[in-house]
Amino acid sequence: MASDDIALLADALSKAHVGDEELSYKGRGLKLDSEESVEELVRDIVQFRGLRALRLEGNTVGVEAAKAIAKALESKEELQRCHWSDMFTGRLRSEIPMALRSLGGALMSAGARLTELDLSDNAFGPDGVKGVEQLLKSATCHSLRELRLNNCGMGIGGGKVLAEALMESHRRSAALGAPLRLRVFIAGRNRLENEGASALAHAFQLLGSLEEVHMPQNGINHAGVVALASACRHNPALRVLNFNDNTFTKGGTLAMAQALRHLRNIQVINFGDCLVRSEGAIALAAVLREALPVLKELNLSFCEITQTAALAVAQAVMDKPHLKRLDLNGNCLGEEGCEALRDLMELQEGGELLASLSDDEGDDDDDDDDDDDEEEEEEDDEGESEEEVEDEECSSGENDDEEEEGEGVEEHGAAEFTSFLSCPSAETLLQLSHSRTELQTQVDVTEPIKAADVFLKISSVYSEEPETKRAVLETIDAVMKKLLSGSTLQSYCFISTLLVTMGLLKGEGKVKKTSPLPAHLLCLHHAAQQDYIAQDVASLLQLFLSK
């Protein structure tokens, strides 16, 4: 074969992959400004029978060139995949929406049914989203399975437009009997922030079909994370969650932990650089214990997690048969903590699963709280919920007219309990006699701060005097049995709150701390040995007590 023929064949193969029914101009660095500049591309599109995928990445397309390409696409009803990332380098922001409208209009005119649309790395901003708004709403995208909009600078406004377009597409397609079932959504580095993320969360909840969600580096904090967590619960097929480099803090992490309990298909979790912190890590460890059976990868790197919380996470993933990687790099373990973590993983024959710890930030001994505005807002929310619970309890009491005599006894006992809690002493505890075990009625697992306070007040009167010792431990057993009878996550939340209150774990918000007394530690040690406490929760307590 002549060299010229070989060159022509090589050129043809570089542009068209017949086996994949794909035409590719990927990475050719072409500056396509006019109709003349795209003559070759247009000819290839027109002549390509059964075109299903078109790659234009790595070129730059102007308005006139886009119109010419669009005209060629009007006859390509079999087109399914548009790989159009990095396609507008050097173009004015005002040009991009016009080019996108031309291309999208052609796809609609052709009656194409897209399964994949990739517009990543096109810095088109909110106006660019408007450029594909009609396309996303149209029948052409009712069949869409993958939508990639990474690094497009959409901002809050673009996020809202995108969310509404997806919801409208779902409504229209559902009316036709085949609702939009988007599986993969990628929108990292878009400055969506809370408002944009919350708008998209509404869309995700409506869709209910997502399998992968990638939204790293979007400036999302607690409020947006909570909204996304709620939406995730409505997408049971989720396999991949990537929210790297956003800001969870305690409230966001707890919301995500609650959501993960319902997602049995999750394989990859990337919460790296999300400020999960130790309390959040312990909550996630609880979920890892009781859920996520097919987990393969967990990334909690650079999250300000301390040694004991990291060990709790490592222990929790040891029974995951599909686990391939655990990343706890860049946290606050210190040399001793890193060594303890490596030893634990090696002991469980999982040493090869642990990512490097080369960027560990060192042991964090600073127990000062990070009282930022967002955390104060979380506290306000907690306060409101506590008041609502109290109101519900009061109203339920008013509506119950049965066993008035029994109620009188309970009210009398409650008054005695309240008296003890307001001024705890061995004498007042002993005066409660056998009814002291009813102190459990004064605790609620949904209010861990109050529950921790009750535990500390009871245990504070502990002594080795036999009658007092027996009374304290009996009361502790009754209270702890109730607090630890719920889900693993509830148990872990209570235990972590108790440890924060005792100053044994760094926490968030303005939690009033109590310097742990020997009596507190002895009662905690006693509780850790009882059969009402799950083995994993007991192990967590022992980790802290050993320090």
C-alpha positions in Angstrom: 0.0 0.0 0.0 1.3 3.4 -1.0 2.4 5.8 1.8 -0.3 8.3 0.7 -3.0 5.7 1.1 -1.7 4.7 4.5 -1.8 8.4 5.6 -5.4 8.7 4.3 -6.4 5.6 6.1 -4.8 6.7 9.4 -6.6 10.1 9.1 -9.9 8.4 8.5 -9.4 6.1 11.5 -8.5 9.0 13.7 -11.8 10.6 13.0 -14.2 7.7 12.7 -14.5 4.6 14.8 -16.9 2.6 12.8 -17.2 -0.2 15.4 -18.4 2.3 18.0 -20.5 4.2 15.4 -18.6 7.2 16.5 -17.1 10.2 14.7 -14.3 11.8 16.6 -12.5 15.1 16.1 -11.3 14.9 19.7 -8.2 17.0 20.7 -7.4 18.3 17.3 -7.1 21.9 18.5 -9.1 23.3 15.6 -10.3 26.9 15.6 -13.7 26.6 13.8 -15.0 30.1 13.2 -16.8 30.1 9.8 -18.9 27.8 7.7 -15.8 27.3 5.5 -13.7 26.2 8.5 -16.0 23.2 9.2 -16.5 22.0 5.6 -14.5 18.8 6.3 -16.3 18.1 9.6 -19.7 18.8 8.0 -18.9 16.4 5.2 -17.9 13.7 7.6 -21.1 14.1 9.6 -23.3 14.0 6.5 -21.6 11.0 5.1 -21.4 9.0 8.4 -24.3 6.6 8.2 -25.7 5.5 11.6 -23.9 8.2 13.5 -24.5 7.5 17.2 -21.6 9.5 18.9 -19.9 12.8 18.0 -16.8 13.9 19.7 -15.8 17.5 19.4 -13.7 17.9 22.6 -10.6 20.0 22.4 -11.6 22.3 19.6 -13.1 25.8 19.7 -16.4 26.4 17.9 -17.8 29.8 17.0 -21.4 30.8 16.3 -21.2 30.5 12.4 -19.3 27.2 12.6 -21.9 25.9 15.1 -24.7 26.8 12.7 -23.1 24.8 9.9 -22.5 21.8 12.1 -26.1 22.1 13.3 -27.4 21.9 9.8 -25.5 18.7 9.2 -26.9 17.2 12.4 -30.6 17.8 11.4 -30.6 14.5 9.6 -28.9 12.5 12.3 -31.8 11.0 14.3 -29.7 8.1 15.5 -27.3 10.3 17.4 -27.2 9.3 21.0 -24.0 10.6 22.6 -22.6 14.1 22.3 -19.1 14.5 23.7 -18.8 18.3 23.6 -16.6 19.2 26.5 -13.8 21.9 26.2 -15.4 23.2 23.0 -15.5 27.0 23.4 -12.0 28.0 24.5 -11.3 31.7 23.8 -15.0 32.4 22.9 -17.0 35.3 24.2 -19.5 34.4 26.9 -22.2 35.9 24.6 -21.3 33.6 21.8 -21.6 30.3 23.6 -25.3 30.3 24.3 -26.0 31.1 20.6 -23.8 28.2 19.5 -25.5 25.8 22.0 -28.9 26.8 20.9 -28.1 26.1 17.3 -26.7 22.7 18.1 -29.5 21.8 20.5 -32.1 23.0 18.0 -30.7 20.7 15.3 -30.8 17.7 17.6 -34.5 18.4 18.4 -35.3 18.9 14.7 -33.6 15.6 13.9 -35.7 13.8 16.5 -32.6 12.4 18.2 -32.8 10.6 21.5 -29.7 11.4 23.5 -28.4 9.1 26.2 -25.3 11.1 27.0 -24.5 14.8 27.0 -21.1 16.1 28.0 -20.6 19.8 28.2 -17.8 19.8 30.8 -15.0 22.3 30.9 -16.9 25.0 29.0 -16.9 28.1 31.1 -20.3 29.3 29.9 -21.8 30.4 33.2 -25.6 30.7 33.9 -26.2 31.9 30.3 -24.7 28.8 28.9 -27.2 26.7 30.9 -29.9 28.8 29.4 -28.4 27.9 26.0 -29.3 24.2 26.5 -32.4 24.7 28.6 -34.9 24.0 25.9 -32.8 21.0 24.7 -32.9 19.5 28.2 -36.7 19.9 28.5 -37.3 18.5 25.0 -38.1 14.9 24.0 -34.5 14.6 22.7 -33.4 14.5 26.4 -36.2 12.4 27.8 -33.9 9.4 27.2 -30.9 11.0 28.8 -28.8 8.7 31.1 -25.6 10.7 31.7 -25.3 14.5 32.1 -21.8 15.9 32.5 -21.4 19.6 33.3 -18.2 19.6 35.2 -16.3 22.9 35.6 -18.8 25.1 33.7 -19.1 28.0 36.1 -22.9 27.6 36.3 -23.2 29.4 39.7 -26.3 29.6 41.8 -28.4 30.9 38.9 -27.3 28.2 36.5 -27.9 25.5 39.1 -31.5 26.7 39.5 -32.1 26.9 35.7 -30.6 23.4 35.3 -32.8 22.0 38.2 -36.0 23.4 36.7 -35.1 22.1 33.2 -34.5 18.6 34.6 -37.8 18.7 36.6 -39.7 19.9 33.5 -38.1 17.2 31.4 -39.2 14.6 34.0 -42.8 16.0 34.0 -43.1 16.0 30.2 -41.6 12.5 29.8 -43.7 11.1 32.6 -46.8 12.4 31.0 -45.8 10.4 27.9 -45.4 7.2 30.0 -41.6 7.0 30.0 -40.2 9.3 32.7 -36.7 10.6 32.5 -34.3 8.2 34.3 -31.0 10.1 34.6 -28.3 7.8 36.1 -25.1 9.9 36.1 -24.9 13.5 37.1 -21.6 15.3 37.2 -21.3 19.0 38.1 -18.1 19.6 40.0 -16.4 23.1 40.3 -19.5 25.1 39.5 -19.9 27.4 42.5 -23.4 26.1 43.0 -23.3 26.9 46.8 -26.3 26.1 49.0 -29.1 27.6 46.8 -27.9 25.9 43.6 -27.4 22.6 45.4 -30.8 22.8 47.1 -32.5 23.4 43.8 -30.8 20.4 42.3 -31.7 18.4 45.3 -35.4 18.9 44.5 -34.7 17.7 41.0 -32.8 14.6 42.2 -35.6 13.7 44.6 -38.1 13.9 41.7 -35.9 11.8 39.4 -35.3 9.0 41.9 -33.1 7.2 39.3 -29.6 8.4 40.0 -26.7 6.0 40.3 -23.8 8.4 40.4 -23.7 12.0 41.8 -20.4 14.0 41.5 -20.5 17.5 42.9 -17.1 18.3 44.3 -15.8 21.8 44.9 -19.1 23.7 44.9 -19.0 25.8 48.0 -21.8 23.8 49.6 -22.1 23.8 53.4 -24.5 22.4 56.0 -27.8 23.6 54.5 -27.1 22.4 51.0 -25.6 19.1 52.2 -28.8 18.4 54.3 -30.9 19.0 51.2 -28.7 16.7 49.0 -28.8 14.0 51.7 -32.6 14.1 51.8 -32.6 13.8 48.0 -30.2 10.9 48.0 -32.6 8.8 50.1 -35.0 8.9 47.2 -32.5 7.4 44.8 -32.0 3.8 46.1 -29.8 2.8 43.1 -27.0 5.2 44.0 -23.6 3.6 43.7 -21.2 6.6 43.8 -21.4 9.7 45.9 -18.6 12.3 45.4 -19.0 15.6 47.4 -15.3 16.2 47.8 -14.1 19.6 49.0 -17.5 20.9 50.3 -18.2 21.7 54.0 -20.3 19.1 55.8 -19.6 19.8 59.5 -21.6 17.9 62.1 -25.1 18.7 60.8 -24.3 17.8 57.2 -22.5 14.6 58.1 -25.3 13.4 60.4 -27.8 14.0 57.6 -25.6 12.1 55.1 -25.2 9.3 57.6 -29.0 9.0 58.0 -29.3 8.9 54.2 -26.6 6.2 53.8 -28.5 3.9 56.0 -31.1 3.5 53.2 -28.6 3.1 50.3 -27.6 -0.5 50.1 -26.0 -0.2 46.6 -23.4 2.4 47.5 -19.9 1.4 46.3 -17.9 4.6 46.4 -18.1 7.4 49.0 -15.8 10.5 48.6 -16.3 12.9 51.4 -12.6 14.0 51.4 -11.8 17.5 52.5 -15.4 18.0 53.7 -14.8 18.9 57.3 -16.5 15.8 58.6 -14.5 15.9 61.8 -14.5 13.4 64.6 -18.2 13.4 65.6 -19.2 13.1 62.0 -16.7 10.2 61.5 -18.2 8.4 64.4 -21.7 8.8 63.0 -20.4 7.4 59.7 -18.7 4.5 61.5 -22.1 3.6 63.0 -23.6 3.4 59.5 -20.7 1.4 58.2 -21.3 -1.1 60.9 -25.0 -1.7 60.0 -25.3 -0.8 56.3 -23.4 -0.3 53.0 -22.7 -4.1 52.3 -21.1 -3.6 48.9 -18.8 -0.6 49.8 -15.6 -0.6 47.8 -14.0 2.8 48.5 -14.3 5.3 51.4 -12.5 8.6 51.3 -12.5 10.7 54.5 -9.1 12.4 53.9 -8.4 15.9 55.1 -11.5 16.0 57.4 -9.9 17.0 60.8 -10.6 13.5 62.1 -8.6 12.5 65.3 -7.1 9.2 66.2 -9.9 7.4 68.0 -12.5 8.4 65.5 -10.3 7.2 62.7 -9.8 3.9 64.4 -13.6 3.6 64.9 -14.0 4.1 61.1 -11.3 1.5 60.4 -12.9 -1.0 62.7 -16.3 -0.4 61.1 -15.1 -1.3 57.5 -13.3 -4.4 58.4 -16.2 -6.6 57.6 -16.8 -5.2 54.2 -15.8 -8.0 51.8 -15.7 -5.7 48.7 -13.6 -2.9 50.2 -10.6 -1.9 48.0 -9.5 1.4 49.5 -9.8 3.4 52.8 -8.4 6.9 52.6 -7.8 8.7 56.0 -4.8 10.7 54.9 -4.4 14.3 55.9 -6.3 14.0 59.2 -5.1 14.7 62.8 -3.8 11.3 63.9 -0.3 12.1 64.9 2.6 9.5 64.7 1.1 7.3 67.3 -2.3 7.4 65.7 -1.0 6.6 62.2 0.9 3.7 63.7 -2.2 2.5 65.6 -4.3 2.7 62.4 -1.7 0.8 60.4 -1.5 -1.9 63.1 -5.3 -2.3 63.2 -5.6 -2.7 59.5 -2.7 -5.1 59.4 -4.2 -7.1 62.3 -7.4 -7.4 60.2 -5.4 -8.3 57.1 -6.4 -5.1 55.5 -3.1 -3.3 55.4 -3.0 -3.1 51.6 -6.4 -1.3 51.6 -5.2 1.7 53.6 -4.1 4.7 51.6 -0.9 6.6 52.4 -0.9 8.6 55.6 2.0 10.8 54.5 0.1 14.1 54.8 -1.2 13.6 58.3 -1.7 16.9 60.1 -0.4 15.6 63.5 -2.2 15.0 66.8 -4.8 17.8 67.4 -4.8 18.6 71.1 -6.8 21.8 70.8 -10.2 21.2 72.3 -11.5 24.7 71.6 -14.8 24.7 69.7 -15.1 26.1 66.2 -18.0 28.4 66.9 -18.6 29.7 63.4 -22.0 31.1 62.3 -23.0 28.0 60.6 -22.6 25.9 63.8 -24.6 28.5 65.7 -27.4 28.1 63.2 -27.3 24.3 63.8 -27.6 24.9 67.5 -30.6 27.2 66.9 -32.2 24.4 64.9 -31.5 21.9 67.6 -33.0 24.2 70.2 -36.2 24.6 68.2 -36.6 20.9 67.7 -36.1 20.3 71.4 -38.9 22.8 72.2 -41.2 21.1 69.6 -40.5 17.7 71.3 -41.3 19.2 74.7 -44.5 20.7 73.3 -45.6 17.4 71.9 -44.9 15.7 75.2 -47.1 18.3 77.0 -49.9 18.0 74.5 -49.9 14.2 74.6 -50.1 14.4 78.4 -53.1 16.6 78.2 -54.9 14.2 75.9 -54.4 11.1 78.1 -57.2 10.8 80.7 -56.6 7.2 81.6 -55.3 5.9 84.9 -55.4 9.2 86.8 -54.1 7.7 89.9 -51.2 6.2 88.1 -50.5 9.5 86.5 -50.4 11.1 89.9 -47.8 8.7 91.0 -45.8 9.3 87.8 -46.1 13.1 88.2 -44.9 12.8 91.8 -42.0 10.6 90.7 -41.1 13.0 87.9 -41.0 15.8 90.4 -38.6 13.8 92.5 -36.4 13.0 89.5 -36.4 16.7 88.5 -35.3 17.5 92.1 -32.5 15.0 91.9 -31.3 16.3 88.5 -31.3 19.9 89.7 -29.1 19.1 92.7 -27.7 15.5 92.4 -26.5 13.8 95.6 -26.3 10.3 96.8 -28.9 11.0 99.5 -31.5 12.2 97.0 -30.8 9.3 94.7 -31.3 6.8 97.5 -34.5 8.5 98.5 -36.0 7.6 95.1 -35.7 4.0 96.3 -36.9 1.4 93.7 -38.4 4.1 91.5 -35.0 5.5 90.6 -34.7 3.2 87.6 -37.6 5.2 86.2 -35.1 8.0 85.6 -35.0 6.5 82.1 -38.2 8.3 81.5 -36.3 11.5 81.7 -34.0 10.7 78.8 -34.7 10.8 75.1 -32.2 9.4 72.5 -33.3 12.1 70.1 -31.9 14.7 72.5 -28.3 13.5 73.1 -27.1 16.6 74.9 -29.8 16.3 77.5 -29.3 12.6 77.8 -25.5 13.1 78.3 -26.3 15.6 81.1 -28.5 13.0 82.8 -25.8 10.4 82.6 -23.2 12.7 84.0 -25.4 13.8 86.9 -26.3 10.3 87.9 -22.7 9.0 87.7 -21.3 12.1 89.6 -22.7 10.7 92.9 -21.0 7.3 92.5 -19.0 6.1 95.4 -17.6 2.8 96.7 -20.1 2.8 99.6 -22.1 -0.4 98.7 -25.6 1.0 98.9 -24.7 4.1 96.9 -22.7 2.1 94.4 -25.5 -0.3 93.8 -28.1 2.5 93.4 -25.9 4.5 90.9 -25.1 1.5 88.7 -28.7 0.2 88.7 -29.8 3.7 87.6 -27.1 3.9 85.0 -28.0 0.5 83.6 -31.7 1.5 83.2 -30.9 4.8 81.5 -28.2 3.4 79.2 -30.3 0.5 78.2 -32.9 2.9 76.9 -30.5 5.2 75.2 -28.7 2.3 73.5 -31.8 0.4 72.4 -32.3 2.3 69.1 -30.4 2.2 65.9 -26.6 2.0 65.8 -26.5 5.5 64.5 -28.6 6.9 67.4 -26.3 5.0 69.8 -23.2 6.4 68.3 -24.6 9.9 68.3 -25.4 9.7 72.0 -21.9 8.2 72.8 -20.1 10.9 70.7 -22.1 13.7 72.4 -21.3 12.2 75.8 -17.6 12.0 75.0 -17.7 15.6 73.7 -19.4 16.8 76.9 -16.7 15.0 78.9 -14.0 16.7 76.9 -12.7 13.3 75.5 -13.6 14.2 71.9 -13.4 17.4 70.0 -16.8 18.6 69.0 -18.6 21.4 67.3 -20.9 24.1 68.6 -21.2 25.5 72.1 -21.5 22.3 74.1 -21.1 22.8 77.8 -18.3 20.6 78.9 -17.7 18.8 82.2 -14.3 17.8 83.3 -14.5 14.0 83.6 -14.5 12.8 87.2 -13.2 9.3 88.2 -16.9 8.6 89.0 -17.9 9.4 85.4 -15.2 7.2 84.0 -15.9 4.3 86.3 -19.6 4.3 85.4 -18.8 4.5 81.7 -16.4 1.6 82.1 -19.2 -0.3 83.9 -21.6 0.4 81.1 -19.2 -0.8 78.4 -19.1 -4.2 80.0 -22.9 -4.8 80.1 -24.8 -6.9 77.7 -27.2 -4.1 76.7 -24.4 -2.4 74.8 -23.5 -3.6 71.3 -20.0 -4.9 70.9 -19.0 -2.2 68.4 -20.3 0.6 70.7 -18.5 -1.0 73.6 -15.3 -1.1 71.5 -15.7 2.6 70.7 -16.0 3.4 74.4 -13.0 1.3 75.3 -10.9 3.1 72.7 -11.6 6.4 74.5 -11.3 5.0 78.0 -7.9 3.5 77.1 -6.7 7.1 76.4 
